Amino acid sequence: MTTQGIGKILIIDFGSQSAHLIGRRIRQLGAPVVITTPDLALEEIKHERPLGIVLSGGPASVYEAGAPTIDRKIFSLGIPTMGICYGMQLMAMLLGGKAVPGKKEYGPAVLAMAPNQEPIAQRLTKKSTVWMSHGVEVVKVPKGFTILGSTTDVPYAFVHNKARKLYGLQFHPEIEHTTEGTKILKNFLAVCQVRLVKSKLNPSLMISQIKEQVGGAHVIGAVSGGVDSTVAGTLVAEAIGKQFTPIFVNNGLMRDDAAENVKTVFGKYSVKPIIVNAQAEMLRRLKGVTDSEKKRKIIGAFYVELFEREMVKLVRRDHDVKFLLQGTIYSDVIESKGTAHAAKIKSHHNVGGLPKNMKLSLLEPLRELYKDEVRELGATIGLPPKMVWQQVFPGPGYAVRIRGEVTRTRLKQAKAADKIIDEVLTQAGLIDQVYMAFPVMSGAYSTAVKGDGRSFEEVVALRIIESKDVMSTTWSRLPYDVLQALSSRIVNEVPGISRVVYDITTKPPATMEWE
């Protein structure tokens, strides 16, 4: 089979949380991408005639019965192929190597490159940081493979078969914290002889697509004041104007200034948002609920119930309401098991939390985008910088930053601690340098001494992290005096708090939020 084709890269998705991100990175470099499943891989290769193939990672273990696989003929087609994590392990096993349960690694490792001038390793430094997420490793490579790079714990971290143009990476080059990942992907595209043509986000095209999809119907929108729903709502307001009614549910779980932000943003489009006050009812429905998945689903179902209630009112005023707008982005989708072989991490209230019998069709113009792309889009369409670069806040709000039951008292504590974090980081000139900064009501209790008296009160955990696209994060290395200020103010000013701890866990293995 010839590799002459239309210049696409085919990604075979084994359920990786970042398979879509691999595609995004390759598209950013200027190559078109097609993503397929293992069972359709051979058919897609015949149809798409790709110049290169990428085997993604995945949550399964290659040595277990029923693990997803592909036809080994793929490696004999003469098409350059890169296996990442699970994809590397599968390639090794199918070609006569061996993979076994190994040391679990989640997060950063140092890759040391062997001396070479191979095309795939061009311009790579001798040592760099790579991002790991695996519990299986290759302990024997197939015949013809040699080592390009190793880490302290993984000898076969980066391998290749030069003659067959087959490459295996135990780490994830698509993750932003792999410092030379983009170089590796660019080198792979050079091996594939893909002609690179870069493209940009096109808000005008997105607005036209919204107009075409909606037609003369009316759209109601779930807006929270956060960047995702604001950008999505702004696109729809630009597209259809007064056919759009944004709805803000003031359920008490959002930041206190969210409602005003919503009014300000949509006021310029002469679109009047509906503010639904439901604080008391939200707390009543969450009473006694401690499981995070149940919380998310209760919040999601309540949202839709309220939207459908508002829809009835709009229909009575002769509005033909057919769509529900949501600011869903790709990280929401993949964590809610967005692909065939993916693992479910959590049900996002706007994905897995929605009821199956919902009466409205979903309108999700940002569903294929990542957070940094959404911010770029927001800046392009003229949203204020304060709105575009605001701190990320989860759709379920403080409910998923309170471990266990959400009560009025704990909600008040969480809001007070959150305000302190914002003030301290702003005063230190650090607020724009972090991606997320928030407190977690941990549900753990410890002894404290206040005013020479003993108390037994709740522990607050601080989660302050750096990221661009949400697919990986590292914890912020804040100055000690800033950490001290945060701890002192929270313990002194928020009633019922005994101590403050700092979460220094990367993603992976941790998720952004605790719940």
LOGU-98261 format. One record per residue (C-alpha): residue number from 1; residue in three letters; x, y, z. Coordinates in steps of 0.25 Angstrom, whole numbers, padded with zeros to 4 digits. Example, Ala and Ser with C-alpha at 12.3 -4.5 7.8 and 13.67 -1.06 7.14 Angstrom:
   num   residuo       x       y       z
     1       ALA    0049   -0018    0031
     2       SER    0055   -0004    0029
% end
This chain:
   num   residuo       x       y       z
     1       MET    0000    0000    0000
     2       THR    0006    0014   -0004
     3       THR    0007    0025    0006
     4       GLN    0003    0035   -0005
     5       GLY   -0010    0042    0000
     6       ILE   -0017    0054    0004
     7       GLY   -0008    0057    0016
     8       LYS   -0016    0053    0027
     9       ILE   -0012    0047    0041
    10       LEU   -0021    0035    0046
    11       ILE   -0022    0034    0061
    12       ILE   -0027    0021    0066
    13       ASP   -0034    0024    0079
    14       PHE   -0033    0013    0090
    15       GLY   -0041    0021    0100
    16       SER   -0030    0031    0104
    17       GLN   -0034    0043    0112
    18       SER   -0025    0051    0102
    19       ALA   -0027    0044    0089
    20       HIS   -0035    0056    0084
    21       LEU   -0024    0065    0090
    22       ILE   -0014    0058    0081
    23       GLY   -0022    0062    0069
    24       ARG   -0023    0076    0074
    25       ARG   -0008    0077    0075
    26       ILE   -0006    0071    0061
    27       ARG   -0016    0081    0055
    28       GLN   -0009    0092    0062
    29       LEU    0003    0088    0055
    30       GLY   -0004    0089    0042
    31       ALA   -0008    0074    0038
    32       PRO   -0023    0070    0037
    33       VAL   -0027    0058    0046
    34       VAL   -0037    0047    0046
    35       ILE   -0040    0039    0059
    36       THR   -0046    0025    0058
    37       THR   -0048    0013    0067
    38       PRO   -0039    0000    0067
    39       ASP   -0050   -0008    0060
    40       LEU   -0051    0002    0048
    41       ALA   -0036    0005    0047
    42       LEU   -0033   -0004    0035
    43       GLU   -0046    0001    0027
    44       GLU   -0042    0016    0031
    45       ILE   -0028    0014    0026
    46       LYS   -0033    0009    0012
    47       HIS   -0043    0020    0012
    48       GLU   -0034    0032    0017
    49       ARG   -0021    0027    0012
    50       PRO   -0013    0034    0023
    51       LEU    0001    0038    0023
    52       GLY    0003    0035    0037
    53       ILE   -0004    0027    0048
    54       VAL   -0004    0029    0063
    55       LEU   -0009    0019    0073
    56       SER   -0014    0026    0086
    57       GLY   -0013    0022    0100
    58       GLY   -0025    0016    0108
    59       PRO   -0030    0011    0121
    60       ALA   -0029   -0004    0118
    61       SER   -0017   -0013    0121
    62       VAL   -0012   -0019    0108
    63       TYR   -0009   -0033    0115
    64       GLU   -0024   -0034    0120
    65       ALA   -0035   -0042    0112
    66       GLY   -0044   -0033    0104
    67       ALA   -0034   -0021    0103
    68       PRO   -0036   -0013    0090
    69       THR   -0027   -0017    0079
    70       ILE   -0024   -0015    0064
    71       ASP   -0020   -0024    0052
    72       ARG   -0005   -0025    0052
    73       LYS   -0005   -0023    0037
    74       ILE   -0006   -0009    0040
    75       PHE    0009   -0009    0043
    76       SER    0012   -0015    0030
    77       LEU    0006   -0004    0021
    78       GLY    0018    0005    0020
    79       ILE    0011    0016    0028
    80       PRO    0019    0023    0039
    81       THR    0012    0019    0052
    82       MET    0014    0025    0066
    83       GLY    0009    0017    0078
    84       ILE    0006    0025    0091
    85       CYS    0005    0019    0105
    86       TYR   -0005    0007    0102
    87       GLY   -0002    0009    0087
    88       MET    0012    0006    0089
    89       GLN    0010   -0006    0098
    90       LEU    0000   -0012    0088
    91       MET    0010   -0009    0077
    92       ALA    0021   -0017    0085
    93       MET    0012   -0029    0088
    94       LEU    0006   -0030    0074
    95       LEU    0020   -0030    0068
    96       GLY    0026   -0040    0078
    97       GLY    0030   -0031    0090
    98       LYS    0025   -0032    0104
    99       ALA    0018   -0023    0113
   100       VAL    0015   -0026    0128
   101       PRO    0009   -0019    0140
   102       GLY    0020   -0009    0144
   103       LYS    0023    0002    0154
   104       LYS    0011    0012    0153
   105       GLU    0015    0026    0149
   106       TYR    0006    0038    0148
   107       GLY    0012    0051    0146
   108       PRO    0026    0057    0142
   109       ALA    0038    0049    0139
   110       VAL    0052    0052    0133
   111       LEU    0054    0046    0119
   112       ALA    0069    0044    0116
   113       MET    0072    0043    0101
   114       ALA    0082    0034    0095
   115       PRO    0092    0040    0086
   116       ASN    0086    0039    0072
   117       GLN    0082    0048    0060
   118       GLU    0069    0040    0056
   119       PRO    0059    0049    0049
   120       ILE    0048    0046    0060
   121       ALA    0058    0052    0071
   122       GLN    0063    0064    0063
   123       ARG    0065    0077    0072
   124       LEU    0062    0069    0085
   125       THR    0070    0073    0097
   126       LYS    0078    0062    0105
   127       LYS    0069    0063    0116
   128       SER    0054    0068    0117
   129       THR    0042    0066    0125
   130       VAL    0031    0057    0121
   131       TRP    0017    0053    0126
   132       MET    0014    0039    0130
   133       SER    0001    0032    0133
   134       HIS    0002    0017    0133
   135       GLY    0003    0004    0141
   136       VAL    0008   -0005    0130
   137       GLU    0021   -0004    0123
   138       VAL    0029   -0011    0112
   139       VAL    0040   -0020    0117
   140       LYS    0044   -0026    0103
   141       VAL    0043   -0018    0090
   142       PRO    0041   -0026    0077
   143       LYS    0052   -0029    0068
   144       GLY    0058   -0017    0060
   145       PHE    0054   -0007    0071
   146       THR    0065    0001    0078
   147       ILE    0064    0011    0090
   148       LEU    0064    0026    0087
   149       GLY    0061    0030    0101
   150       SER    0059    0025    0116
   151       THR    0055    0030    0129
   152       THR    0060    0025    0143
   153       ASP    0049    0015    0144
   154       VAL    0046    0012    0129
   155       PRO    0057    0007    0120
   156       TYR    0048    0007    0108
   157       ALA    0042    0020    0109
   158       PHE    0044    0024    0095
   159       VAL    0047    0014    0084
   160       HIS    0047    0012    0069
   161       ASN    0049    0003    0058
   162       LYS    0056    0012    0048
   163       ALA    0054    0003    0036
   164       ARG    0039    0001    0038
   165       LYS    0037    0016    0043
   166       LEU    0030    0010    0055
   167       TYR    0031    0019    0068
   168       GLY    0027    0016    0083
   169       LEU    0026    0026    0094
   170       GLN    0022    0022    0108
   171       PHE    0020    0036    0112
   172       HIS    0010    0046    0106
   173       PRO    0015    0056    0096
   174       GLU    0002    0063    0094
   175       ILE    0001    0067    0109
   176       GLU    0006    0082    0111
   177       HIS    0015    0078    0122
   178       THR    0023    0069    0113
   179       THR    0033    0080    0110
   180       GLU    0037    0075    0096
   181       GLY    0025    0068    0092
   182       THR    0021    0078    0081
   183       LYS    0035    0076    0075
   184       ILE    0033    0061    0075
   185       LEU    0020    0062    0068
   186       LYS    0025    0071    0058
   187       ASN    0037    0062    0055
   188       PHE    0027    0051    0053
   189       LEU    0019    0059    0043
   190       ALA    0032    0062    0036
   191       VAL    0035    0047    0035
   192       CYS    0021    0045    0030
   193       GLN    0024    0056    0019
   194       VAL    0011    0063    0023
   195       ARG    0010    0077    0017
   196       LEU    0006    0086    0028
   197       VAL   -0004    0097    0027
   198       LYS   -0008    0104    0040
   199       SER   -0022    0109    0042
   200       LYS   -0029    0118    0053
   201       LEU   -0042    0118    0060
   202       ASN   -0053    0124    0052
   203       PRO   -0064    0131    0060
   204       SER   -0071    0136    0047
   205       LEU   -0072    0122    0043
   206       MET   -0077    0117    0056
   207       ILE   -0088    0128    0056
   208       SER   -0092    0124    0042
   209       GLN   -0093    0109    0047
   210       ILE   -0102    0113    0059
   211       LYS   -0111    0121    0050
   212       GLU   -0113    0109    0040
   213       GLN   -0115    0099    0052
   214       VAL   -0125    0108    0059
   215       GLY   -0133    0114    0048
   216       GLY   -0145    0121    0053
   217       ALA   -0146    0114    0066
   218       HIS   -0143    0120    0080
   219       VAL   -0132    0116    0089
   220       ILE   -0131    0116    0104
   221       GLY   -0117    0116    0109
   222       ALA   -0111    0111    0122
   223       VAL   -0101    0122    0126
   224       SER   -0093    0123    0139
   225       GLY   -0085    0135    0137
   226       GLY   -0073    0126    0135
   227       VAL   -0064    0127    0122
   228       ASP   -0070    0115    0115
   229       SER   -0084    0118    0116
   230       THR   -0082    0133    0114
   231       VAL   -0074    0130    0101
   232       ALA   -0084    0120    0096
   233       GLY   -0096    0130    0099
   234       THR   -0089    0142    0092
   235       LEU   -0087    0134    0080
   236       VAL   -0102    0130    0080
   237       ALA   -0106    0145    0083
   238       GLU   -0098    0149    0071
   239       ALA   -0104    0139    0062
   240       ILE   -0119    0140    0066
   241       GLY   -0121    0152    0075
   242       LYS   -0135    0152    0082
   243       GLN   -0137    0138    0078
   244       PHE   -0128    0135    0090
   245       THR   -0132    0135    0104
   246       PRO   -0120    0133    0114
   247       ILE   -0125    0127    0128
   248       PHE   -0116    0128    0140
   249       VAL   -0120    0119    0151
   250       ASN   -0117    0126    0164
   251       ASN   -0116    0113    0172
   252       GLY   -0107    0118    0183
   253       LEU   -0095    0109    0178
   254       MET   -0089    0120    0169
   255       ARG   -0080    0132    0173
   256       ASP   -0088    0144    0178
   257       ASP   -0084    0153    0166
   258       ALA   -0088    0143    0155
   259       ALA   -0103    0148    0153
   260       GLU   -0097    0163    0151
   261       ASN   -0087    0158    0141
   262       VAL   -0098    0151    0133
   263       LYS   -0106    0163    0132
   264       THR   -0094    0172    0128
   265       VAL   -0090    0162    0117
   266       PHE   -0103    0160    0110
   267       GLY   -0108    0175    0112
   268       LYS   -0100    0179    0100
   269       TYR   -0108    0170    0090
   270       SER   -0121    0175    0096
   271       VAL   -0123    0161    0101
   272       LYS   -0130    0161    0114
   273       PRO   -0126    0149    0123
   274       ILE   -0135    0142    0132
   275       ILE   -0130    0140    0146
   276       VAL   -0137    0129    0154
   277       ASN   -0135    0129    0169
   278       ALA   -0135    0115    0174
   279       GLN   -0125    0115    0186
   280       ALA   -0134    0109    0196
   281       GLU   -0139    0098    0187
   282       MET   -0125    0094    0183
   283       LEU   -0121    0092    0197
   284       ARG   -0133    0084    0200
   285       ARG   -0130    0075    0189
   286       LEU   -0116    0073    0193
   287       LYS   -0120    0071    0207
   288       GLY   -0113    0058    0213
   289       VAL   -0106    0055    0199
   290       THR   -0091    0052    0201
   291       ASP   -0088    0044    0188
   292       SER   -0081    0053    0178
   293       GLU   -0088    0046    0166
   294       LYS   -0101    0048    0172
   295       LYS   -0099    0062    0175
   296       ARG   -0095    0065    0160
   297       LYS   -0107    0058    0155
   298       ILE   -0117    0065    0165
   299       ILE   -0111    0078    0160
   300       GLY   -0112    0075    0146
   301       ALA   -0126    0069    0146
   302       PHE   -0131    0082    0154
   303       TYR   -0125    0091    0144
   304       VAL   -0132    0084    0133
   305       GLU   -0145    0084    0141
   306       LEU   -0144    0099    0143
   307       PHE   -0141    0101    0128
   308       GLU   -0153    0093    0124
   309       ARG   -0161    0101    0133
   310       GLU   -0156    0114    0127
   311       MET   -0158    0108    0113
   312       VAL   -0173    0106    0116
   313       LYS   -0174    0121    0120
   314       LEU   -0167    0125    0107
   315       VAL   -0176    0116    0098
   316       ARG   -0188    0123    0104
   317       ARG   -0182    0136    0099
   318       ASP   -0182    0129    0085
   319       HIS   -0167    0126    0085
   320       ASP   -0163    0113    0078
   321       VAL   -0153    0108    0088
   322       LYS   -0145    0096    0082
   323       PHE   -0131    0097    0087
   324       LEU   -0124    0097    0100
   325       LEU   -0110    0104    0099
   326       GLN   -0099    0099    0108
   327       GLY   -0084    0103    0109
   328       THR   -0079    0089    0109
   329       ILE   -0065    0088    0105
   330       TYR   -0057    0075    0101
   331       SER   -0051    0073    0115
   332       ASP   -0065    0071    0121
   333       VAL   -0068    0061    0110
   334       ILE   -0056    0052    0111
   335       GLU   -0057    0052    0127
   336       SER   -0071    0047    0125
   337       LYS   -0067    0035    0116
   338       GLY   -0068    0042    0103
   339       THR   -0062    0031    0094
   340       ALA   -0065    0016    0093
   341       HIS   -0053    0011    0101
   342       ALA   -0051    0023    0110
   343       ALA   -0052    0021    0125
   344       LYS   -0063    0030    0132
   345       ILE   -0056    0039    0142
   346       LYS   -0068    0048    0147
   347       SER   -0082    0052    0141
   348       HIS   -0081    0066    0138
   349       HIS   -0095    0073    0141
   350       ASN   -0096    0077    0126
   351       VAL   -0092    0063    0121
   352       GLY   -0094    0051    0129
   353       GLY   -0103    0059    0139
   354       LEU   -0114    0061    0128
   355       PRO   -0127    0053    0129
   356       LYS   -0130    0044    0117
   357       ASN   -0144    0049    0115
   358       MET   -0140    0063    0113
   359       LYS   -0150    0070    0104
   360       LEU   -0140    0080    0097
   361       SER   -0129    0078    0087
   362       LEU   -0115    0082    0092
   363       LEU   -0107    0093    0085
   364       GLU   -0092    0092    0089
   365       PRO   -0084    0101    0080
   366       LEU   -0071    0099    0088
   367       ARG   -0072    0084    0090
   368       GLU   -0059    0081    0082
   369       LEU   -0051    0092    0088
   370       TYR   -0041    0093    0100
   371       LYS   -0041    0103    0111
   372       ASP   -0030    0111    0105
   373       GLU   -0037    0111    0091
   374       VAL   -0049    0116    0098
   375       ARG   -0042    0128    0104
   376       GLU   -0035    0131    0090
   377       LEU   -0049    0131    0084
   378       GLY   -0055    0140    0095
   379       ALA   -0043    0150    0093
   380       THR   -0046    0149    0077
   381       ILE   -0060    0153    0079
   382       GLY   -0058    0164    0088
   383       LEU   -0061    0160    0102
   384       PRO   -0055    0168    0113
   385       PRO   -0041    0162    0118
   386       LYS   -0046    0161    0132
   387       MET   -0057    0151    0127
   388       VAL   -0048    0144    0117
   389       TRP   -0037    0141    0128
   390       GLN   -0046    0139    0140
   391       GLN   -0043    0128    0150
   392       VAL   -0049    0115    0145
   393       PHE   -0061    0111    0153
   394       PRO   -0069    0097    0152
   395       GLY   -0083    0096    0147
   396       PRO   -0088    0090    0160
   397       GLY   -0081    0101    0167
   398       TYR   -0077    0100    0182
   399       ALA   -0085    0087    0183
   400       VAL   -0073    0079    0177
   401       ARG   -0063    0087    0186
   402       ILE   -0070    0083    0199
   403       ARG   -0067    0068    0202
   404       GLY   -0080    0061    0207
   405       GLU   -0093    0069    0210
   406       VAL   -0095    0083    0205
   407       THR   -0101    0091    0217
   408       ARG   -0104    0106    0218
   409       THR   -0092    0107    0228
   410       ARG   -0082    0100    0220
   411       LEU   -0086    0107    0207
   412       LYS   -0084    0120    0215
   413       GLN   -0070    0115    0219
   414       ALA   -0066    0111    0205
   415       LYS   -0070    0125    0200
   416       ALA   -0062    0132    0210
   417       ALA   -0050    0124    0208
   418       ASP   -0051    0126    0193
   419       LYS   -0052    0141    0195
   420       ILE   -0039    0141    0203
   421       ILE   -0031    0133    0193
   422       ASP   -0035    0143    0182
   423       GLU   -0031    0155    0191
   424       VAL   -0018    0149    0195
   425       LEU   -0013    0145    0181
   426       THR   -0018    0158    0175
   427       GLN   -0010    0166    0185
   428       ALA    0002    0157    0183
   429       GLY    0001    0159    0168
   430       LEU   -0001    0144    0165
   431       ILE   -0016    0143    0162
   432       ASP   -0013    0144    0147
   433       GLN   -0002    0133    0148
   434       VAL   -0010    0122    0153
   435       TYR   -0021    0114    0145
   436       MET   -0030    0111    0157
   437       ALA   -0029    0114    0172
   438       PHE   -0040    0110    0181
   439       PRO   -0043    0104    0195
   440       VAL   -0048    0090    0198
   441       MET   -0056    0087    0210
   442       SER   -0050    0074    0212
   443       GLY   -0059    0067    0222
   444       ALA   -0047    0064    0231
   445       TYR   -0046    0069    0245
   446       SER   -0034    0073    0254
   447       THR   -0031    0079    0267
   448       ALA   -0028    0093    0268
   449       VAL   -0024    0103    0280
   450       LYS   -0031    0116    0279
   451       GLY   -0030    0126    0290
   452       ASP   -0024    0115    0299
   453       GLY   -0037    0107    0297
   454       ARG   -0038    0094    0290
   455       SER   -0046    0092    0277
   456       PHE   -0049    0081    0268
   457       GLU   -0052    0087    0254
   458       GLU   -0052    0085    0239
   459       VAL   -0039    0085    0230
   460       VAL   -0039    0093    0218
   461       ALA   -0030    0088    0206
   462       LEU   -0025    0098    0196
   463       ARG   -0024    0094    0181
   464       ILE   -0016    0104    0173
   465       ILE   -0011    0099    0160
   466       GLU   -0006    0103    0146
   467       SER   -0011    0098    0133
   468       LYS   -0015    0103    0119
   469       ASP   -0025    0092    0114
   470       VAL   -0029    0085    0126
   471       MET   -0024    0071    0121
   472       SER   -0012    0072    0131
   473       THR   -0008    0081    0142
   474       THR    0003    0084    0152
   475       TRP    0002    0090    0166
   476       SER    0006    0105    0167
   477       ARG    0020    0107    0174
   478       LEU    0015    0119    0182
   479       PRO    0024    0127    0191
   480       TYR    0024    0122    0206
   481       ASP    0019    0136    0211
   482       VAL    0007    0135    0201
   483       LEU    0004    0121    0207
   484       GLN    0005    0126    0221
   485       ALA   -0004    0138    0218
   486       LEU   -0015    0129    0212
   487       SER   -0014    0119    0224
   488       SER   -0014    0130    0235
   489       ARG   -0026    0138    0229
   490       ILE   -0034    0126    0226
   491       VAL   -0032    0120    0240
   492       ASN   -0034    0133    0246
   493       GLU   -0046    0139    0238
   494       VAL   -0054    0127    0234
   495       PRO   -0062    0121    0246
   496       GLY   -0061    0106    0249
   497       ILE   -0047    0104    0242
   498       SER   -0036    0097    0249
   499       ARG   -0025    0097    0239
   500       VAL   -0021    0098    0224
   501       VAL   -0013    0088    0216
   502       TYR   -0008    0090    0202
   503       ASP   -0011    0080    0191
   504       ILE    0002    0077    0183
   505       THR   -0004    0066    0174
   506       THR   -0002    0067    0158
   507       LYS   -0012    0063    0148
   508       PRO   -0011    0051    0146
   509       PRO   -0013    0045    0155
   510       ALA   -0022    0055    0162
   511       THR   -0034    0062    0155
   512       MET   -0035    0077    0155
   513       GLU   -0046    0077    0166
   514       TRP   -0047    0068    0178
   515       GLU   -0061    0063    0174
% end
